């Protein structure tokens, strides 16, 4: 549907729906606020959810906030932050009916997910990837995250933790670092 990069964007009242692979992707997209947007029914072409498909995927971004958005009925994760993200926020969102995790936060740090309504994710009977785990929120090898004041109902698992021997690049370069679920 769209690709975002660079810094300082304000994305308001946009809908990303019925796209072939992702509603949108973001890479190296810093200090960005997405507000009152809808991400619906993406991955219509059946791309692999083990790699990149579903509502959206954000990588190597600092300060990407999703506020009062809806991520619903995507084939794959609803909201997916993967690889080296920092200081992310998901707040006051409705995340429902996605085939996999509602919010999937993977090999990143400092997510603040709060005051969200997270319903019926990863519970439609699709074959999920065994050890990956899938919950309303899944934290995978991510540190310094704060999850508070969310409502979980009907998800395969409410809050899931997945730990693997993973490394991630950091924003700005340098050597990859090992990252674990901690703090």
C-alpha positions as MATLAB code, in Angstrom:
seq = 'XXXXXXXXXXXXXXXXXXXXXXXXXXXXXXXXXXXXXXXXXXXXXXXXXXXXXXXXXXXXXXXXXXXXXXXXXXXXXXXXXXXXXXXXXXXXXXXXXXXXXXXXXXXXXXXXXXXXXXXXXXXXXXXXXXXXXXXXXXXXXXXXXXXXXXXXXXXXXXXXXXXXXXXXXXXXXXXXXXXXXXX';
ca = [
       0.000    0.000    0.000;
       2.774    2.447    0.918;
       6.408    2.645    1.983;
       7.717    5.204    4.475;
      11.293    6.209    5.244;
      13.133    9.265    6.614;
      12.029   11.335    9.624;
       9.306   13.484   11.086;
       6.188   12.262    9.291;
       2.614   12.817   10.454;
       0.262   10.288    8.855;
      -3.388   10.931    9.744;
      -6.739    9.449    8.768;
      -5.372    7.140    6.082;
      -6.653    3.649    5.312;
      -4.389    0.886    4.039;
      -6.603   -2.014    2.978;
      -6.801   -5.044    0.686;
      -3.156   -4.787   -0.436;
      -1.250   -7.764   -1.833;
       1.489   -8.154    0.812;
       1.425   -5.354    3.438;
      -0.801   -2.415    4.216;
       2.447   -0.456    4.504;
       6.124   -0.907    5.277;
       8.460    1.499    7.057;
      12.243    1.410    7.183;
      14.502    3.898    8.945;
      11.433    6.016    9.624;
      12.160    8.075   12.736;
       9.985   10.364   14.873;
       6.814    9.478   12.997;
       3.233    9.680   14.309;
       0.485    7.665   12.693;
      -2.955    8.663   13.990;
      -6.513    7.531   13.303;
      -5.448    5.213   10.482;
      -6.965    1.891    9.446;
      -4.987   -1.169    8.380;
      -7.486   -3.767    7.079;
      -7.472   -7.113    5.218;
      -3.910   -6.959    3.866;
      -1.849   -9.820    2.392;
      -4.534  -10.680   -0.162;
      -1.948  -12.530   -2.290;
      -0.933  -14.931    0.480;
       2.714  -13.931    0.985;
       4.667  -15.813    3.667;
       3.901  -14.479    7.129;
       7.202  -15.985    8.284;
       9.013  -13.270    6.325;
       6.928  -10.160    5.657;
       3.175   -9.984    5.277;
       0.093   -8.788    7.116;
      -0.978   -5.354    8.263;
       2.401   -3.609    8.346;
       6.077   -4.079    9.096;
       8.394   -1.449   10.590;
      12.183   -1.929   10.746;
      15.138    0.048   12.124;
      12.968    2.990   13.178;
      13.168    5.151   16.294;
      10.090    6.816   17.735;
       7.423    5.386   15.400;
       4.106    5.862   17.244;
       0.738    4.388   16.280;
      -2.073    6.228   18.062;
      -5.827    5.539   17.869;
      -5.383    3.283   14.839;
      -7.211    0.095   13.863;
      -5.397   -3.012   12.577;
      -8.003   -5.636   11.739;
      -8.466   -8.819    9.721;
      -4.963   -8.949    8.230;
      -3.488  -12.244    7.021;
      -0.444  -12.226    9.291;
       0.420   -9.970   12.220;
      -1.642   -6.817   12.606;
       1.252   -4.567   13.729;
       4.787   -5.903   13.277;
       7.920   -4.095   14.454;
      10.962   -6.180   13.463;
      14.716   -5.580   13.630;
      16.312   -2.833   15.676;
      13.339   -0.585   16.444;
      13.619    1.756   19.432;
      11.180    3.865   21.484;
       8.043    2.629   19.720;
       4.531    3.340   20.955;
       1.180    1.680   20.236;
      -1.628    3.385   22.143;
      -5.425    3.559   22.143;
      -5.623    1.191   19.158;
      -8.094   -1.555   18.265;
      -6.211   -4.622   17.053;
      -8.565   -7.449   16.121;
      -9.036  -10.552   14.020;
      -5.505  -10.779   12.610;
      -4.343  -14.260   11.597;
      -1.234  -14.019   13.790;
      -0.129  -11.745   16.649;
      -2.015   -8.503   17.119;
       1.263   -6.725   17.953;
       4.477   -8.603   17.156;
       7.546   -6.814   18.589;
      10.677   -8.634   17.438;
      14.410   -8.098   18.153;
      13.802   -4.465   19.122;
      13.733   -2.367   22.288;
      11.589   -0.020   24.356;
       8.042   -0.605   23.148;
       5.342    1.160   25.150;
       2.020   -0.557   24.355;
      -0.837    0.849   26.410;
      -4.579    1.354   26.499;
      -5.227   -0.919   23.508;
      -8.175   -3.224   22.812;
      -6.696   -6.482   21.504;
      -9.278   -9.045   20.356;
      -9.409  -12.426   18.609;
      -5.892  -12.500   17.162;
      -4.240  -15.775   16.116;
      -7.413  -17.627   16.955;
      -9.029  -18.328   13.581;
      -7.620  -21.858   13.301;
      -4.812  -21.116   10.855;
      -1.687  -23.243   11.203;
       0.675  -21.100   13.241;
       4.447  -21.431   13.155;
       5.185  -23.787   16.062;
       7.864  -22.254   18.279;
       7.219  -18.699   17.168;
       4.293  -18.206   19.519;
       1.467  -15.864   18.804;
      -0.512  -13.742   21.225;
      -2.493  -10.564   21.363;
       0.975   -9.113   21.957;
       4.077  -11.219   21.288;
       7.449   -9.968   22.516;
      10.270  -11.790   20.783;
      13.811  -11.171   21.976;
      13.029   -7.546   22.862;
      14.173   -5.534   25.855;
      12.963   -2.636   28.007;
       9.304   -2.925   26.927;
       6.374   -1.613   28.961;
       2.986   -3.261   28.384;
       0.201   -1.697   30.475;
      -3.544   -1.045   30.613;
      -4.431   -3.202   27.602;
      -7.565   -5.339   27.285;
      -7.030   -8.834   25.827;
      -9.951  -11.092   24.844;
     -10.310  -14.110   22.555;
      -6.666  -14.209   21.412;
      -4.804  -17.512   21.060;
      -2.636  -16.249   23.943;
      -3.000  -12.884   25.666;
       0.660  -11.957   26.093;
       3.350  -14.241   24.672;
       7.115  -14.174   25.138;
       9.429  -15.861   22.660;
      13.134  -16.139   23.320;
      15.710  -17.089   20.721;
      19.425  -16.595   20.304;
      19.018  -13.449   18.180;
      21.090  -10.441   17.245;
      19.995   -7.161   15.720;
      21.671   -4.241   14.015;
      21.342   -0.900   15.766;
      20.159    2.328   14.194;
      23.197    4.186   12.927;
      25.225    1.068   12.205;
      27.916   -0.708   14.130;
      28.140   -4.339   15.088;
      25.004   -6.370   15.676;
      24.186   -6.949   19.335;
      22.558   -9.885   21.089;
      19.118   -9.015   22.400;
      16.902  -10.857   24.892;
      13.533  -10.397   26.534;
      14.554   -8.472   29.647;
      13.605   -5.502   31.790;
];
